[in-house]
Amino acid sequence: MPRVVKEDDYAARRNEILDVARQLVYTKGYEEMSIQDILDALKISKGAFYHYFDSKQALMDGLIERMLDDAEQVLRPIVDSKELSALEKLQRYFDAGGRWKVPQKAFMLNLLRVWRTDSNALMRQKQEAAAMKRIGPMLVEIVRQGIAEGSFTTKYPEEFGSMIVGLSRGFEDKISGFLLAKKPPPDALEQLEAIVGAYSESLARILGAPAGSLPLGDIEILKKWLSKKP
């Protein structure tokens, strides 16, 4: 029992450090954040910090791991479902990834704005690489199911995992540019529809799926995000 308590205490304290670090990433940026910032926020010593993380790099790895833990908790039940077809699973995957809460638009856009800054560039790159290794194989499972069901005709299921992570990142970058613009162009909605259509068509072609079967974004939701109304 004492050992279990110690393990629980260790995990709880480690999570406290990660919570503070995540907040600092979204307020200052990873590059600007210092270990001293964390020490000051938690009122702990440098020695106490190094008991859980031996460097700032290790701290970043811990943050990325937890982000992927959260993503896996959403994706794994979808992948393991016996009731859903492969097309339905991919549709739910994209829905889950883009399900931002419109009522929290101002807050979410502020987080996105900091996340996209140069000070978080390294962390974004690390997160994408880690996602390819961890999330990619689950997407491959869905593709293999789709091939067995006859809804996908691709001959390269193993390569799809890394490709979709990269494709999704490009899509997110395009959409973020519009959402974060101080003054979107007059034809912003038309451009958004074109981006969604182009990426959705590319994904369907890569998989050999029916045209229009894999929408990457809900244009009505995107319209609400693009609106300047709170």
N, C-alpha and C positions, 0 to 999 in steps of 0.2 A: 504493500500500500504506500509506504513513504516514497518509493521510487516513482509510482504513478503520479503522486502529488507533485514531485519535483519536475517530472516531465510536463505536467499540465502548467505549472508555474513558468517553466522555461518557455513553453509555447505561447503563453499569454503575454509574457514580457516581450518576446520577439515580435509578436503581432502589434504590440503597442508602438514599438520602434517603427515597424512598417507603416502603421497608420499615420504617424507623424511625418515620415518620409514621403508618403504619397501626397499628403496635404502640401508639403513644401514643394514637391515637384509641380503641383498645379498652381502654386502661388509665385514661386521664384524660378522654377525650371531646374532640371537635374544638374546642369553644369554650374549653375549659380548657387545651388544648395550646398552647404558644408556640413560636415559631421558635427561641428560646433553648434550649428543651428538646432540639430536634433538633441544634443546634450542640454542646451538651454531650455528647449521646450519641455523636456521630460525631467529636467533637474537630476540628471545622472552623470556619473563620471565617465571619462574616456575609457577607462578600464572596463566599466560595466558594458559600454557599447561594444567593445571588442570581444567581449565574452560571447556575443551573438553574431557579430559580423566582423570579419578580420580586415575589411577594407570598404571603401565606398563602392567599389566594383561589386563586391559580394552583396552589398545592400541592394544595388540595382538588380542583380540576379534574383534576389529574394522578392523584389517588387514584381518583376516580370513573371516569376513563377506563380505568384499569387494571382496576377491578372489571368494567367492561363488556367489556373485552378478554377477561377470563376467562370471562364469561358467553357471549360470542360464540363462543369456542372450543368450548364445549359445545353450543351451539344450532346453529351453522352446519352441522356434519355431519348433524344431524337434518333440517334444512330441505332440504339438498341431496340427501338420499338418494333414489335412484330406486326402491328396493324398498318403502319404507314408504308407507302410505296417509296421508291428512291426519289422520284420527282417531288413527292410531298415532303420528304425529309430535307431535300435541298431548299425547297421553298421556305420551310420553317426555320432552317438555319439562317437564311438571309433575313427573314422577318425578325428573328431574335437578335441578330447583329445590328439591325437598324431601328430597333424599337426604343427610340428616345421619347421621353415624356414631354409633349408640347407645353403643358402647364409650367414646366421648369425650364422653358426655353432660354431665358436670359442667363440663368445659372449654368446650364449645359453649354451654351455658346462661349461663356467665359472660360470654362474648363477646356473646351476644344481650342480656343484661341491660344492659351498657354501651351497646350500639348503640341501644337503645330509650330511653336517657335524653334529657332535654331538651338536654344539652350537645352531642348529635349530631343534633338536630332539623333544623338547616339542611342538614347533609350528607345526611340522608335525603331531604329535599325535592329537593335538587339531583340526587341519584342517580335519583329517580323521574322527574324531568323529562328527564334525559339518556337513561334507559332507554326512554321513550316515543319519542324520536327515533331511537334506534339499534336497539333490540330490536323495537320495534313493527313496522317494515317487514318484518322476517323472519317475524313472526307473520302478517302480511297475506299473504305468499307461501303459507303453509300454508292459510289460509282460501280463497284463490283456487283452490288445488288441490282443496280439499274441495268447493267449488262445482262445479268441473269434473267431479269424481267422483260428484256427486249426494248426498254425505253431509251437506253444509251447504246451507241454503236462504236464508241472509241476503242481503239486497240491499245491504248496506253494508260490504263487506270492508275498505275503506280506513279506516273508523273503528274497526275491531275492534282494531287494534294498540294504540292508546292506552287503549281500554276495558279490555282484558285486563290491562294493566299496573296500572291503577287497581284493578280487581277483585282481582287477585292481592295487591296491597298491603293491601286491606281484609281479605282472608282471613288473611294473615300476621299482621296486627294482632290479629285475634280469637284466633287460635291462640296467639300469643305471650303474651297476657294470661293464659291458662290455664297455660302452661308455666312462667311466671315467678312465678305466685302462690305465696306462702308456704304457704297452706292452700287448695287447690282446693276448690270446693263439693262436697258429697256426690254430686251428680248430674253431675259434670264430664264423665264419659264420654258420658252421654246428650246433654249440651249440645254436646260436640265432634262427635258423630255428626250432630246437627242442623245444625251450622255447615257441616260438610263436605257434607252433603246439599243444603243451601240454596244454597251457592255453586256446587256442581256442576250443580244444576238450572238456576240462573240462566245459567251459561255455555252449557249446551246450548240453552236457549231463545234466547239472543242469536244463536247460530249457526244455529239451526234444525236441530240435531243430534239423533239418537235419544236418548231419555231414558236416563240412566244410562251414557252412552257416554264421558263425560269426568270421571272422578273426580278431584277436586283434591287428595286426600290419602289415604294408606293408614291406615285407622283402627287397624290392629294396631300400626303403627309409632308412631302418636300415643299409644296406650295405654302403650307402653314409655317414651316420653318423659314422660308424665304420672306414671308410677310414681316413688315416692320412692327406690326401690332404685337404687344406682349401676350 
